[in-house]
Every structure is written in structure tokens, then in C-alpha cells.
């Protein structure tokens, strides 16, 4: 009796431990009658999950796996990077991990699973009703093996569940999309199954993001405009290690944040929120407002000079030739701003390396089209760099050596990355694809170009704040093409200004989500 009581107490303790939150997940438990209890842990410093799980399978009308999850309602986008560790299973190739959405935690619940196997096999599988056999997908996919590290995404919009998958450095590819009726409030999280009842599989998971898309916009309804962003948008300030693809959230806010710059000392970031500029340590903490006197109304166009002494920014002011955006500069430590130009509207994008000029965008002579200009800081003279009468050209920025100005232009019908000489000559297209590429930023060492890539199904003149985008890198001095370094929900304000770290190894950016 005493031995049975001890086993009972041990079981209670194990159950209590399993229910402890792990990272962003509130629930942590085994599903079904597994032989070996699973477990999970979270490294606060690296923001990486380690998950162990047993189980014969997640299939037919039963489930055996380990599960980290939250309760979540409505639409969502689940994205993470997954990689198996070791070969500790007799079913090495068929062990699986991925995203799982369920009505209940009980075995046999109605569910939808975006499963990645150790081998090349991946699938969207679902059980429409409790106790039913799992539906076989009508089409199974096999992705050629390039290591077992892959990005897996599961998106729910209404009753439509869509699974996408990507190898490292590549865009997400569609696996399957199905209409499946689950409850409005569901359990959503990460699962692992060894596919061998006598073994335990191990994997690490990182860049875990649960995004709530902003209502009505995700369907690209053209009638929905002028939504009060501040009422519905929450933001994360993130840092990406360009050498390994790891992302870290250093600050979260229910208010809209935009466009981080890396400060010259590499210890802080500069960003805008609520019409003002703030700094924050790269390790996180409490933002501190930068003193800009009585000038507010700032947008996402703020740039630090190459010598690290000044900050230029764009502010919406009722001055000059009428209402519109004008440019100011202020010492990097803060102070009383000095107006640079009264021409409106004008938007700052880059300093020249020698500190003598700015490269700007603006509308002139009552024309609707935005063009690029070089602005002399000595006498305020503007030199026209583009003379378009239609379309959109944006995001100009000098290279560190001063030889080029990089920018984005949709003269070809899609928004692509271009460069030209500082006098506007020698225009050269650098990207050629079906996407819309915005805001090119050259790394301090001059070797890499990072930019924001919007999906192909949007207006090439638009760059919304609430869509699925990629951050991509183009090597300038060596072959290798364009590679994806991050998949995220965001867009406008994500990376409008140069956000490279001084050592060219990290990028800061903003990701968005509905307030949660």
C-alpha cells in the first residue's frame, strides 16, 4: 500500500511539473497513453525551446505525443523553425514535429496538424470530429532533404487552415490548404512524436511566433481602409543574428513601434513610437525618450549620420509651405532640433558618408508622384535624381563608400531594388522576381544588402503594415543570390531605415500582431 501511495504521489508531481508554463506556452503535457513522459524547457537567453516526446503515432483515432500549447481564439499565424536532435528512435525517418491545433487536450480530439517528419515527408493532417480517424491528405509532399532544419507555418483564417514550409534561406512553399471546422477557441502549439512507443524523440524549436492578423485586412479587402492602427496593433522589437538566423524579442508593446536604428555604440537601439524617438538597450529594458525639444509628430523616417554624431528625422509640422512632413536634425545625445528644409512633403532616408548631403523623397510642384532628390546641407539646394510622372520610387540610401544610392522602384511593374550613382546616373536593377521589394539597406562593411519583401498579390505602390513579409539578404561582393533570413507579420515600419549593427552581424526590426 505504501509503495502504491508513493507511485501515486510521484504521478501527481509529474503531472504538476508537466503543467508548468514553458516560454510563451501556458500548458505543457503529454497527450494520450505514452510509455515515456515527455518534457520541454526554454532558454531565456537564446529564446530556444528544447522538447522531448514519445508516442507510437498521431494518427487514426488516437494521439500519443508531447504538447506545448496556449488557448487562442479567432484567426492566427503560427510560425517557427524546427530541427530534430540525434537519432534516438527505431523510426528515425518518420518521427514528426510541428504545429498542432485541437479542440480539446483529450486523446482523439478534433484537430489539425502541420507535421514535419525527419525524412522529406510533410503533410497537413486533420480529424474533423472527436474519435474519427485522421484524414489522409489528398496530396502528400516531399521536400528534398537539405538538413532537417525547416520553417513550418500553420495559418487559420476563418475555417481555412493553410500549411507552408521552407528550407533555410528560402521562401515558404504551400503544402496544403483545407476548410476544417474547429471551435473558435482552440488549443494551439507545438507537438513532438517519436513514432516509436519505446523511444523518445528530441528537437529544438526557435523563432517561435504566434501572430494575430489584424481583422478584415488579412483578406485583402480593398474596401477596408483607414483602420485606427493604434487601437488594434501590437508590436515586437526584435534582433536577428544574421550569421545563424536566430531572432530575439527584446521588447513588446501594445502601442505601435517603428523602424529601429542601431546606435553607434552598439549598445542601444533608436526607434519611434507615439510621434517621438526613444532609445532602448539591445538587451531589452525600459525605453528612454530622446530629447527633441518641442518637435513631435515623427514618423518612421529617422536616420543616424555616418559619423554617429547626428540624428535626422522627419516630422509632420504645420510650417513652411503648408501642412506636411519636413526634416530636422538633432545631436545623437538629444537637444534642440534644427529644421533642414521647409519644402513639403519631404521624407528623409539617408545621409551621405561625408555628411554634406541627404538623400530624400518628396512631392514637388503640386505633383502627386514621389521622386528622389539629393539635398545639400550647406545651402539647401535640391538636385533631382528621378523624374517620374507615375508609379512609385522610395527608400533611397547611400552605400558606406558613397559610390551608390540604393532604392526601390516599380518601373518594371513590380517593386524591385535598384542602385544609381550619387548624381542620378547609371541606374541598375539588382532584384528580378515576382515579389515587391522595399527599403534596401547596405551593411556597414558594404558586403550585404537587406530589404523587406512583400507578397506578389498586393498593389506594387502599396507597402501595408499588416501582411506576411520576408526579410531577405543579397550579397553584393560575392555570388549566391538572395536568401531569406526571416518570415514575419509586419511590413510598413518593420525596417524602413538602416538597422544593421555596426559589426554587420545583426539586424533590428519590428514585427506586428493584433493586440493580445
Secondary structure, 3 states (H helix, E strand, C coil): CHHHHHHHHHHHHHHHHHCCCECCECEEEEECCCCCCCEEEEECCCCEEEEEECCCCEECCEECEEEEEEEEECCEEEEEEEEECCCCCCCHHHCEEEEEEECCCCCCCCEEEEEEECCCEEEEEEECCCCCCCECCCCCEECCCCCCCEEEEEEEECCEEEEEEEECCCCCEEEEEEECCCCCEEEEEEEEECCCCCCCEEEEEEEEEEECCCCCCCCCCCCCCCCCHHHHEEEEEEEEECCCCCEEEEEEECCCEEEEEECCCCCEEEEEECCEEEEEECCCCCCEECCCCCCCCEEEEEEECCCCCEEEEEEEEEECCEEEEEEEEEECCCCCCEEEECCCCEEEEEECCCCCEEEEEECCCCCCCCEEEEEECCCCCEEECCCCCCCCEEEEEECCCCCCEEEEECCCCCCEEEEECCCCCCCEECCCCCCEEEEEEECCCCCEEEEEEECCCCCCCCCCCCEEEEEEEEECCCCCCEEEEEEEEECCCCCCCCCECCCCCEEEEEEEEECC
